[in-house]
Amino acid sequence: MVIRKLDDVGRIVIPKEMREVLTLEHGKGVAIKMEGGRVFLEKHSSACCVCEGTENKLMRVNRAFLCNNCYGKLA
């Protein structure tokens, strides 16, 4: 566990080691959600993990995102 303080505008810094493990890059999106009083951060993806396409609607499967076409091929 890592403890960070909020700055004056409510920001926190994600430690470099954690950013490297998640391959979070400068300028890329981070998904933030709250469940039961806890906040979760995860790498945001806007492309299919198989074909890297962005044109079809994406769905989350475990920790990955698949487009409708790739999901249909796997099903």
C-alpha positions in Angstrom: 0.0 0.0 0.0 1.2 3.5 -0.9 -0.1 6.6 0.9 -0.3 9.9 -1.1 -1.7 13.2 0.0 -4.1 15.2 -2.2 -2.8 18.5 -3.5 -4.8 21.8 -3.3 -7.0 20.9 -6.3 -7.6 17.2 -5.3 -5.0 15.5 -7.4 -2.8 12.6 -6.4 0.3 11.2 -8.1 0.3 7.5 -9.1 3.8 6.2 -8.2 6.1 5.6 -11.1 6.5 1.9 -10.3 2.7 1.4 -10.5 2.5 3.4 -13.8 5.2 1.1 -15.3 3.4 -2.1 -14.2 0.1 -0.9 -15.8 2.0 0.7 -18.8 0.3 4.0 -18.1 1.8 6.6 -20.4 1.7 10.4 -20.2 -1.5 11.7 -21.8 -3.3 8.4 -21.8 -6.6 7.8 -20.1 -7.2 6.2 -16.7 -10.6 4.8 -15.8 -11.8 5.7 -12.3 -14.8 4.0 -10.7 -16.2 3.8 -7.2 -17.7 0.7 -5.5 -18.8 0.4 -1.9 -16.8 3.5 -0.8 -13.6 2.4 -2.6 -12.0 4.0 -5.6 -10.5 1.9 -8.4 -8.1 3.1 -11.1 -7.3 1.1 -14.2 -5.8 1.6 -17.6 -8.4 2.9 -20.0 -8.5 1.4 -23.5 -10.4 2.6 -26.4 -9.4 -0.2 -28.8 -10.0 -3.9 -29.1 -7.2 -6.0 -27.6 -7.3 -8.4 -30.5 -7.6 -6.3 -33.7 -6.9 -2.9 -32.1 -9.9 -1.6 -33.9 -11.9 1.3 -32.6 -14.9 1.3 -35.0 -17.0 -1.3 -33.4 -18.6 -1.1 -30.0 -16.2 -2.4 -27.3 -17.2 -4.7 -24.5 -15.2 -5.5 -21.4 -14.3 -9.2 -21.0 -12.4 -9.7 -17.7 -9.6 -7.0 -17.9 -9.6 -6.6 -21.7 -11.8 -4.9 -24.3 -13.1 -6.7 -27.3 -15.1 -5.4 -30.3 -18.3 -7.1 -31.4 -16.5 -8.7 -34.4 -13.7 -10.3 -32.3 -16.1 -11.3 -29.6 -18.3 -13.1 -32.1 -15.3 -15.0 -33.5 -14.3 -16.1 -30.1 -17.8 -17.2 -29.0 
